[in-house]
């Protein structure tokens, strides 16, 4: 029963996954933490952190880890397949339609109107992480410093995560 619920949950997540991986994180948290209570917010944030350090899209990685937590390897497989199934079908269908109607002003207007919603989804997910990150003085410093380094110096994200992870391990106990 949990595996069927897992499949339905990630089909729903996949159906609303506009804007890329970070915008999906909020939707996954809503279904996994708030509605189904499969994970606590701390467990979910740990899964997101692990998903960021592994290769691949963060939304798919997060779904895979959540699926593994719920149903082992088979749960991971089902969650991964479920989260990508609707986007793949829609992407192929929309792309075929777009190729036929790419000169349409209506299509261009619709795409431009979706951007604020996508930005709001990403901002909402980021705000949720800020609440957790600002829990300690180290978290505040690491968040602000990471933001500056990423925005102005384009520091490699993996290197940044490794450095702050090491500092956290050594000095934040």
Buried (B, 14 or more C-beta within 10 A) or exposed (E): EEBEBBBEBBBBBBBBBBBBBBBBBBBBBBBBBEEBEBBEBEBBBEBBEEBBEEEEBBBBBBBBBBBBBBBEEEBBBBBBBBBBBBBEEBEEEEEEEEEEEEEEEEBEEEEEEEEEEBEEBBEBBBEBBEEBBEEEEBBEEBBEBBEEBEEEEEBEEEEBBEBBEEEBEEEEE
